[in-house]
Amino acid sequence: MNHHPPSSVGRALTVVLGALPFIVITLLVANHWAPLERWDESVSARAASYGTTRPNMVDFWQVTGDVFLPWAMRAVIVIVAVYLWHRRARLLTVWLVVTAGAELGLVAAVKHIFDRPRPAQMLVENDGWSFVSSHATAAFVMAGALGVVLPSVRGWRRRFRLLVMLPTIAVVWIASADRIALNVHYVSDVLGGWALGLAILTATSIGFGLRPGLRRRRRRTPTNDDGTTIPPRAAVIVNPIKVGDGVAFRRKVTRSLAVRGFDDPLWLETREDDAGNAMAKRAIENESDLVLVAGGDGTVRVVCAALAHTGIPVGVIPAGTGNLLARNLHIPLDLDDALERILEGRDRRIDMVKVHGDELDTDRFAVMAGLGLDAAIISDAPPHLKRQIGWTAYLVSAAKNINHPSVRVRITLDEEEPIERRVRTVVVGNVGMLQANIPLLPDARPDDGLLDVVVIAPRRVTQWPIVVWRLMTRTNRADMYLERFTGRKVEITAEVDVQRQLDGDPIGPGRSLTAEIEAGALVARVPKRR
């Protein structure tokens, strides 16, 4: 088995979901799509007519625009970043600064590339190009950034978060409505600004692998049931490519284990020809009391598959850029906090999924498997770009596969009658959340003994925004674009060969994929309940 690339199914799908709205809107604007142009011109004419007879309202909206300037939004982000730096949340701090910088640079680049003239009947003077609205983009990025940050900050209760987020969302609407009311932007400029903001937030949050926590817990020393202090043994399986400073990482993990009474750990590194299977077997032979695995989703999958049904607890230390299992088990992505939460945590039995298909040996996964578009994006990402720019190589692959052909599939759940659909992709999940808290399978639980299946089937590129909206709003209504199912076993058979993947690893094209739940097969070390 090859060494796993810096990817996961969740990262690939999130890139698609985050980038598609902006891609679609931009294509429609660039190609002068008639329905959109008529809408833009109609709203612009009404705004101009309304404003010319009501100068007081124009003054009001002009003052509003001066208050909600893009630089004011960026200043809020910088202030929050300074606060987080003071709280030692370094990762969040850097992410906020990078996100604000990306918003500033990309808005300027998009305006320059498209040089779209502003509406002819502007109610106030305004220089520059029209697409996209910098006010709308900056406000959306500010609101989204706060939405990511607030749940991670200790001491900010849910009620207080709502008190902050509700006015912030209102700012997005007001700052955007102001641009239309003053007739300095078309509606599509504002929608494009929101879509660009979503793409920026999605991209940077994936790049930084967010959801760090700041809470620290009281330390304890592990003991046996009889009260003796025989040191427990731990094995640490590391993907060296994923762990940047290996010496510092080893020192930190060893110290964290030592202060909790563990003996010197057994250190095992994955190799190019073995992503963790032999290392997991070594840990079993060592009679380890705990196995820590640090790597991307692929490394985690292989180790968890090998440790299924052994009863040995597995603690996932997030080290990749996907970290989907860690996210869904509520393990923070900050190394120090993750170590403390795992080592001070509790054991939880979770499900694994046995999978097989044509030209595929029986295997297991812990997160998601897919057939169709998601696997094609993972498979087609240029290897040299993945080495150079990491996960952003999937943007290239997503653009290449935006019109990925649909395929007719037969889906059989448990012993029910098969159903047939023409789909873009089918994803089978043991957990439900992607990066940026996108609920691909909102009802999925890692310990419910059930598989969750989502069938995504937009017929045209312009229907992707409907799918994105359905996902973001957790709409459970089934229609031709998106359907969800549950069962203990699912068999998927395609009419032709299509790409397939397991937890972000391409496994080659084929026509079949069969997944069956193994309830409670893995003991995972997770944070204690709050």
Salt bridges, closest charged atoms under 4 A:
GLU37 OE2 - HIS32 ND1 2.82
ASP40 OD2 - ARG116 NH2 3.08
GLU103 OE1 - ARG74 NE 2.73
ASP178 OD2 - ARG179 NH2 2.53
ASP189 OD1 - ARG116 NH1 2.69
ASP189 OD2 - HIS185 ND1 3.48
ASP273 OD1 - ARG271 NE 3.03
GLU287 OE1 - ARG233 NH2 3.56
ASP336 OD1 - LYS252 NZ 3.26
ASP337 OD1 - ARG216 NH1 3.18
ASP337 OD1 - ARG341 NE 3.58
GLU340 OE1 - ARG216 NE 3.65
GLU344 OE1 - ARG220 NE 3.91
GLU344 OE2 - ARG260 NE 3.25
ASP347 OD1 - ARG525 NE 2.54
ASP358 OD1 - ARG500 NH1 3.05
ASP363 OD2 - ARG301 NH1 3.11
ASP447 OD2 - ARG348 NH2 3.05
ASP479 OD2 - ARG470 NH1 2.69
ASP479 OD2 - ARG477 NH2 3.65
GLU483 OE1 - ARG421 NE 2.61
ASP497 OD1 - ARG511 NE 3.16
ASP505 OD2 - HIS4 ND1 2.34
ASP505 OD2 - ARG301 NH2 3.74
GLU518 OE2 - HIS309 NE2 3.59
GLU518 OE2 - LYS354 NZ 3.85
GLU518 OE1 - ARG364 NE 2.61
